[in-house]
Amino acid sequence: MANIESPLDGIKVIEVSTWFAGPTCGMWLGEWGANVIRVEPVEGDPLRGIMASGLLPVSDYNWMWEMANRSKRCIALDLAQKQSQEIMHNLIKDADVFLANLRPSTLERAGLGYKTLSKLNPRLVYANITGYGAKGPGAEWPAFDETAFWARSGIMSTMGEEGTPAVPLRGAMGDNTTGIFMLGGIALALYAREKTGKGQRVDNSLMGNGMWVAGVDIMGALVYDFWIGRFSRKTMGNPLYNTYQAQDAKWFQLQMLQTDRYWPGMCKALSRPDLENDPKFNSHGNRVKSNAELIALLDQEFARKDRDEWGKLFDANDLIWAPALTPVEVIRDACALENGYILEYDHPTHGKLKGVRCPIQLSDTPSRTPYPAPEFGQHTEEVLLEIGYTWEDIAKFKDGKVIL
């Protein structure tokens, strides 16, 4: 398997991005075999300082930077300088993909707009992630995933119990989702190029991805021009589609939509055969009518045993459920381990590192083992030499603070 090429071997990607959404897409491209060159500003990407932000435990290992930037090389350029634009154009003229997550005006000022680069390299796939879309009033608005993916997309309004405050998003969930969607868009454009010989523009946004993730609620609004509001676990219409807490205070999720199919098995798991034919609960319609009463009853029943005990009973009766695991529990979970969702690779400073693997797995052309995220400007000289600059040129660039 080690000698099998990855799907994107031979693809050259120039990435000019920041924070997480663009970088995570670049990381996936790198792990699927692409030669990804990350272009970083001379002041450094702000994600390099995230460990001092107060949001995370202080550590000398910046695991967020590592997660979004492994399997890339990095050069540091002052894109405000004319010579940097020349360097960028020399990098891009034979590239396959240009990847960014910047405002269109920022890219235009740096000489990196779509019209400029597509004229320079007609085969270039030009991919940019914005907060709210490349058109309309939000095209130039600043954004993070909590604002564009989570809040404006409609997701935030649907989360949490009715009457409780809005729930904030956990770190980079929208960025990770948007990054892997952009990976798919780039793959489509590369495939189309095989047929047409031409590159094209690929637009993606945090808000658009959030709307797709919230698509069931958005579709309901499109059809009925209203939304059903937040759920409450005490009054869920289907009591077998709900969260419950076990005796050991651990939570789990039930999700059985065909309740007539699963109700007998649930009664067996509960050791409550009397419930199966109880007139209040003996059909889906009756369980919906008596939902609050049944949920209260199930709360009492599930408080009798620990979650692991219930899990064995659920499995024995082929019920659809899952434990609500903490991240520490997830990294020890058999499903995650047996499917290779956690990978391991070597780091020159931190030794053996573990990370989350791309959930997409191909049998014959696998992703490659990651290599560590780059140090700041680690590959500047190496990359410039590859595209034809000399050591004398590099010295002049350093003197002019074009590069570090």
N, C-alpha and C positions, 0 to 999 in steps of 0.2 A: 504493500500500500504506500510506502514512503516514496516510491518513484513515480506514482501517478500524479499527473498534473492537476492542480486545482482549476476550477472553471474559468477564473479570470487571469490565469498566467498570461503574461504578455501585455496586459492592459495597464496603461500609465495614467495615473490620477494625480492632478494637482489640486490640493485642497487649501482653500483660504477660508477658514471658518473659526468660530469661537464658541466658548462654553461647551454645549453638549450635543445638540441635535445634529449639526453638521459633522462634528468629530465622530460621533458614534456610527454614522453612515460610512465615513471614511475608514473607520476601524473594521467594519464588516467587509468592505471592499478589499482591504488588505488581507484579512484572514481567508478570503476566498481566492487569494492569489495575486491580486493587483499590486503593482508597484506604486504605493501611495506616498507622495511627497507633501508633507504638511508645511505650509508657509505661515510662519508665525511673526507677529509684529516685533520690532526690536525691544519693546517694553515688556514682552512676554504676554501670553494669554492669561486672562484673569483666573481661569480655572486652576492655574498653577498655585494660586494663593488661597484656594478654597479651604484648606485645613486650618487657616487662621481666621476664618470668617465668624466663628462662634456657633456655626450650625452643626459642626461635627466635632468629635473628640480630637484633641490635638495629637498629631502623630507625625513622625518623620517620613512616613510612607503615604504618599498622596494617591490613595487607591482610586479616587474618582478620576484623576488625570490618567492613571494607568488603564482604567476600564475603557475610557473613550479614545485612547490614543495608542494602544499597543498595535503592533504590526504596521508601523509607519516609520518613515524617516522625516526629519525636521530640519528646515532651514529658517533663519531669521533675517527678514528684510524690512527696511523702512520703505513702505509702499508709497509714502508721500514724495519720495525722491524720483526724479525722472529716470535715473539709471536703474532703479529697482523695477520700474515698469518695463524697461528693456529686458532685464533679466527674466521677468515674468513671461514676457512674450516669447522669449527663447525657450522657456520651459514648456509653454503651452503649444507651440507651433507643431509639435509632433505628439502631443498628448491625446489620449482617448476621452478623458473625462475631466471637466473642471467642476469642482464641488465647492459650494459656499453656503453660508447661512447669514448673509449680510443684507442690509438695505440696498435696494437697487441703486440709489444715488451714491452710496459709498463705493460700490463696485465701479460705477461710471467714473467717479473722480480718480480712481486708481488705474484707469485705463483698462478695466476688466469687465466692461459691459458686454452684453450678449452680441450686439451688432459688431463691435470691435473684434471680439474673439472668434466669432463664426466666420468673419471675413478672413482673419488670419489663418484659421484652420477649419475649413468647411466640414470636416469629419468629426469635429468636436461635439461631444455630448455635454451641454452646459446645464448644470443642475444647481438650483438655488432654493433654499428654504427661507421663507419669510414667516412673520408672525401671523398675519391676517390675509395673506394672498398677495399676488404681484400686481393686482389692480384694485381700484376703489380707494376709499378714504384711508384705509389702514395700511396701504402698501409701504409707507415710510414710517409707520409707528414702531417704537421699540417694543419688544415683547420677550417674555419668558414663557415656559410651558404652563406655569400656574395662571398667567393672565390670558393667554391666547388659547391654549389647548384645554385648560380646565374651566376657566370662568366664562369666557365669551362664547365658547362652543356649546354651552348648555349643560355640560357634565356636572359642574358644581351645584347647580340648582336641584339636581336630582338626588344628591347624595346626603346621607344622614337621616335621622328620624324627623318626622314632621314637627316643626316648632323649635328645633335645635339650631344653633348657629351653623353657618356655612362651613364645610369641612375643607381644610387645606390639602393640597396634593402632596404626596410623598415625592422625594427628590427624583427629578429627571424622568418620571414615568412618561410624560408627554414627549420629552426629547427622544427617549429610546424608541417609542412607538413611531414617531415621525421619521427617525433615522432609518428604521428598517423598511418603512414604506418607501422612502426615497431610494433605498437599495433596489427595491423592485422596479421603481420607475427608471432608474439608470439601466438596469438589466434589459428592460423593454426597449429603451432607446438604442442600446448597443445591438440588440437583435434586429431592430428595424434598420439599423445602419448596414447590416449584412445584406439586406435586400435592396436598399436605395443608394448605398454608398455615401450617404449624407448624415451628419449629426443633426441634433435638434435641441431645443430648449426643454428642460424638464422643471416644472414649477411644483412646489409642494409647500404646505404651510402648517403651522401648529394648529391653527383654528380648524382648517379643513380636516385634519386627522382627528381632532377631537369630535367634530360633527359626525365622522364615520363611526368612531367608537361609541358615540351616543346615538347611533343611527336608528335604533328601535324607537326611542323617544322622539327623535326628529321626524321620523316617518309618521308617527302618531299625530304630531302637530301638523304635518302637511295634509294628512287625510281629514282630521277632525277640527283643526285649528284650535286645539287646546291640549293640555297634557294632564295626566292623571295625578300629578303631584308626587311627593315623596311617599315611600312605603313606611309603614310602622310594623315592626315584627309582631306586635301584639294583635294586629288586625289584618295580617296578610290574607288575601283572598283564598290562597291555597296553603293550608297549614303544613303540607309536605314540601313546600318551597319556602324554607324559612331557616333562620339560625336558632340554635339552641345551646344551652350551657349544661355541661355534665356536672356530676358531683364534685369533681376535682377543679371546678371553675374554668375548665377549658371548653372552648366553643367549637362548634362544628356546623356545617351547612348541609341541609337536605335539599335536593332538587329533583323532585319527581312530578312531572307534568301530567302523566297518565295515571292519575291517582287510583282509579279503579283497578288498574293492573298491579299496583304496588301495595295497596292497603292491606290485603291479607298477610303479606310478608311483614309489614310493619307491626301488625297485631301480634304475629308470632315472635318478632324480635322483642316486643314489649312484654311478652308472656301475658297478654291481655286478650284472650280469644273472645271475651264478652263484647269487646268493642267492634269486632268485625261486622256484626249484624245489628248493632245498636241503631235504632231508627234515625238518630241524629247524625250518624256518621257512616251509614252503610252505602252511600253513593257519593259520587263527586259533588253533585248538586247539594246534597245534604251537608257535606263537609264544608262547602263554601258558605252555606247559610249559617252554620254553627261554628264558623271559623274561630272567633274569639274564645269560645268555650273549649274547642279542641286544642287550641294553642296553649291555653292555661293548663289543660289536662296533660299535654305532652311536656310542658315545663316541669310539672310535678314528677312525671314518670322518669324523665331524663336526669333528674336530680338524684336518682337512686343509685347510679353507677358512674364510674369514671369513664372518660371518653374512650380509652382504649378498649374497655369492656364492651361499650356500645358498638364500637367499630367492628369487633369480631361478630357480633350479632347481626349488624347490618350486612356485612359481607356474606354471612351464612345464608341470608335471605335475599341476596342479590339486589339490595337497595342502593340507590344512587346517593352518595354522601361524600364528604371530605372533611378532614380536620382543618380547622383554621390555624395553620402553623405560623409560628414566628420565623423570621429569617434564620435564626440559629437552628431551629428544628428543620427548616427546609434543606440546609446544607448537609444534613445527616439523613435525609429521607431516601428510602430505597428507590423510589421512582426517579428522583433526580440523579442518584449515583449510577444506577444501572443503565440509564439512557445517556450517560455522558454529558449531562447538562452543566457539569462543573469540570473545568479543564485545569491542567497544571503545566507550568513552563518555568524556565530558569530566568532569573534576573541577576545581573552582575553585582548589585548591591544588596538586595533583599533575599537572595537565594531562591528557593522554590516558592513560586507564587501560584495561587489558585484564582480562577476567574470564572465568570459565567460564559458558557459557550452559546453560539448562535443556535436558536432552536431548530433552524432548518438544517437537515442532514441529508447529504447525497451519498448513495451507496458506492458509486464508482469514481466520483471525482470529489473527494472530501475537501473540507477546509483544511488549511495547514496549521501546524502548531504555532501559536503566537510567538512573536518576539517582543521584548519589552518596549514600553512607550519611550520615546526619545527624550534625552536631556535637551535643554534649551539650545537651539542652534547646533545640535550635535553633528549634523550632516551637511552643513552649509558648504564647506570647502569641497567635500566629496561630490555633491550634486553639481556644483558649478564647474568642476573639472569634467564631469560627465557630459555637460552640454557645450564644451568647447572653450571655456575660459581658462586662462593660464594663471600660474601662481602670481605673476606680476599684476594681472587684472585683479586678483583677489586681494592683494596688498593695497591696491588703489581703492578698492571698494571699502576696505576696512578703514583706511585713512579718511575717507569721505563719510564714514558712519552709515554707508549704505547697507552694510552687513555688520554683524558683530564678530 
